[in-house]
Amino acid sequence: MAESTVSQTNQRLMRLATLAAVATASTLIVVKLGAWVFTGSLALLASLVDSGLDVAASLVSLMAVRHALQPADMEHRFGHGKAESIAVLAQAAFIGGSALFLGLEAVRRFASPTPVSRGEVGIAVMVFAIAMTIALVLFQRHVVRKTGSIAIAADSAHYTGDVLVNGSVITALALGSVLDWPWIDAAFALGIAVYLARNAWRLGLTAFDQIMDKEMSEAARTCIADIALAEPGALAMHDLRTRVSGPNLFIQLHIEVDGALTLNAAHDIANRIEIKITEAFVGAEVLVHLDPLGVEEPVAYPATLDRVVSSELDEGSPL
């Protein structure tokens, strides 16, 4: 089957989503910086630091998405999709670092509480930040539904968390102003730090699974098997393998057919299975290998592999 590619429309959506994230986070840095100078709120500083990391993470995503969308070449036969997974790992590192910084700052502020001033300025800024972030998240979710991009999904999850973070900052500013509890600001900052650390862990695991070629969900694999075995002439199936690489999905399976079929007839069965699986998993690259029913295949060819490895070493090629 022909090699899958990401459509031009999806490419434009993915690039636009990354640019929108950078623009939104950059705008929020400016307004939050001004609000923090006016109020001195640690919770607002936490949100400001988070926005700064948003810019860094979104820039990484922008570069990774552009690289991931490059078509496969002679040196990268499966494409460049894992650039997205690497970007998500970088995002997790950024977020984890900010969580550590904010946690330490919150502990320090607990020891020496500082009252918050001009809380109404901070509240107005955070309402503006929430409105901008919600608009961005809605657009990112639309792009993720269309493209399945893991980098944009990670960005969207983080910005969704930002809505909650900004809401908690408003609560901290309001309570600090009305109840005169100087410690409440540090308490909310510590809660934000814990939330960011949780996000960093979850994003890191998602990226690690893709880098390690974790199989698709059992429900997806069952769906693939049902499609394949529903095709007339497909008598059995084995060795189903799946993996996700950024926006790219790869599916491989072996189908057993009647050994008396002609090559053309067997090929037609495989071709119809590939088409139907691609219709169910849009954009997937599907490879169906045909076996005669009941014929067991050897699992390895040591002599052949030895010759290939020796040849590559003789030529100086990296393994």
N, C-alpha and C positions, 0 to 999 in steps of 0.2 A: 504494500500500500504506500501511497505517496507520503513523504515526510510532512508532518503537521507543522503549521505555522500559525502565529498569532495574527489575527486579522488586522488590517490597517486601522479600522475603527477602534478596536480594543487597544492597539498601541497608542493611539491618540488619547484615549481615555486614561490610560495608565500614566502617560507623561503629564497630562493636565492635572491629574489627582496629586501627583508629587509636587508640581509647581504650586498648586493651591495650598498644600500643606505648608510649604516653606513660606509663602506669602502671609498666610494667616498667623503662623507662629512669630514671624518677624514683626508684624504689626502689634501683636499682643506683648511682645518684649518691650516695645517703646512705651505703650500705655501703662503697663504694670510697673515699669521702672519709675515712671513719674509718680504713680500712686504710692509706691513703697517709700520714696523720698518724703512724701507728704505725711504718711501715716506711721512709718517705722514698724509695721506689722511683720512679725516673723512668718505668719501664715501666708501673707502676701508675698514675702520674699521666697517662700517655698514654691508658690505658684510661678513667680518670676524665673526661678532657677529651672523649674520644669519646662517653661516655655523656651528657655535657652537651649535645653537639651532637645526639645522638640525640633528646633531649627537644625541642630547637628544631626539628629536622627533622620529627619526628613531629607536633608541634603544627601546623606548616605543612601537613603532609599531612592532618591532621584537618580543618582549615579548607578546604583545597582539595577534599577528597572531599565535604564537605557542599555546597560550591558546585557541584561537578561534577554532583551528583545532582539538582540543580534541573531541572525540566522545561524544554523549549524555550519561549521566549516571543517576543513580536513583535520584540524587538530582537536576539534570539539564536536564529535559526531552526534552527540546527544544535546547539542545546543549549549547555551550559557545560563540556563535557568537557575542554577544553584547560586548565582551571584545574589539572588534575592535572599536565600537562606543565610548567606554570609552577612548581608546587610541587617537582617533581623538579629543575628548574634551581636552585631555592633550596637544595635538599638538596646538590646538587653543589657549590655555593658554600660552604656550611657545612663540608662534608667537606674540600674543598680548603684552606680556611683552617686547619682543625685540622692537616692534614698539614704545612703550612708551619710552623706554630707548633712542632709536635713535632720536625720536622727540625732547626730552629734550636736548640731546647733540647737535642737529642741531640748536636749538634756542640759546644755549650758544655760539656756534661757530659764529652765525650771529652777536652776540654782540662783539666778538673779533676774526675776521677772521685771519686764519693762512695759509700762502702760502704752496702749495704742492711742494715737491722736488722729483727728480728722478721719474718723472711721467712715463717714458718709462718702468721702472721696473714694476710698477703697471699695466700698460696696457698689458705687456707680460703675467703676472700672470693671469689677468682676461680672456685673450684669452684662456689660458690653462684651466681655470675653466669652461668657456662656453663649450669647447669641451667635457670635462668630464661629465658635467651636461646634455648635449644633449644626449650623449650615454646612461646615466642612465635613462633619461625620456623615451626614445624610448623603452628600455627594460621594464620599469615599465608599460607603456601603453600596451605592448604585454601581460604582466601578468594580467593586469586588464581586458582586453578583454577575456582572458581565464578563469579567476576565479571570476570576479565581486567583488573583495575585496575592501571594503570601506577604510580600513586603507592604503592600497597601492595606491588607487586612490587619497587619501588626500596627501600622500607623493609625488605622481607624480605631482599633481596640484601645490604643494609648490615648487618643484624643477623646474617646468616650469616657475614659477615666478622668480626663481633664475636666469634663463637665461636672463630675462629682467633686473633684478637687476644688474647682472654683466655687461650687455651691457651699462646700465646707468652709472656705475662706470667708464667704459672706456671713455664715453663721458665727464664725469666730469673731469677726469684726463687730457684729451686732451684739453678741453676748458680752464682749469685752467693753463695749461702750455703755451698754445699758446696766449691766450688773457689776461693773468695775471689778472683774476677776482677771487680773493680769496674767495668771497662769493658763487661762483658757486658750490663749494664742499658741503657747508652746504645746499644749495638749493636742490641738488640731494639727499642728505641724508634724508632731510625732505620728499621728494617725495617717497623715498623707505619706510620710516616709514608709510606713509599713505597707500601705497600698501600692506604692511604686515598686517596692521590693518584690511583692507578690506578682505584679505585672512583668517585671524583669525575669523572674523564674519561669513563668508560663511561656513567655515569648522565646526564651532560650531553649526550652524543651521542644517547642514547635519547630524551630530552626534545626535543632540537632536531629530530630526525627527525619527531616527531609535530607539532610546531609548524609545520614546513615541509610538512606533508601528504605525507610519503613514502609511496609505494605499499606495499601489502602484499607479502609475499614472492612470488617467482615460483611456488612450489609452490601457494600459496593462490590466486593468479590463475589458474593452470592448472586448479585444482579448480573454480573458478567457471565458467570457460569450458566445461569438460566437462559440468557440470550443465546449463548453458544449452543447449548444442548437442545434448544427449541428449533434449531435449523434442521430441516430434513436431510438425512445423510450423515449428521454428526452423531456418532454412536457413543462416544465417551470423550472425556476431557481430563487432562492432567497437566502438572507443571505450570499452573497459573502464577504469573509473576507481575507485580505492579509496582510502580514507584512514581513519585511526584518530584519534579525539578522546576521550582518556580512556577511559571505559567504553563509549563509543559507536563503532560501526563503520558506515561508509557505503560502499555499493557501487552504482555506476551503470554501465549498459551499454546498447548498442544491439543489437537483434535484428532481423534481416532475415527477413521472411515473404513468402509469395506475395501479390502485390499484388491478386489477385482475391478474396482472403478478405473476408468481411464484417467490419465493425468489431467486432462482438461476438465473432466467432471469433478474430480477432487478439488482442483483449483477453484472452480466456481463456488463450491461449498465454502471454502476458506474465505473467498472474496466477499460473499454475502455476509458471513459472520463478522468480518472486519467492518463492513459498512454499517451493520446494525449496532455494533458496539460503539462505533464512532458517533452514531446518531444519539446514543444514550449518554455518552461521555464526550461532549463536543470538544474538538481540538485535540483529542488523544491520538497518539501514534500507536496503532495496533498491529501486532505481528502474530500471525497464526501459522504454526508449524503442523504439517500433516503427518500422521503415522497410520500404518495399516492396523486394523483392530487386533489387539492381543499381542502385538510384537513388542518385546521389551528392548529398550535401547541401552547400550553401555553408557555408564555415567561419566567416564573419563577416558582420555586417550593419552596416557603418559608419554609415550614415545613421540607423538606429534607435538605435544606441548613442550617437551624438552628441546625439540628442534627449533620451535618458534622462539623460545627464550634464548637459546644459544645464538640464534641468528641476530636477535635484537642486541644482545650483549656485544657480539662481534662488531656490529655497526655503531656501537656507542649510544644506542637509543635508551632513554630512561624508561624504566618499567613503570 
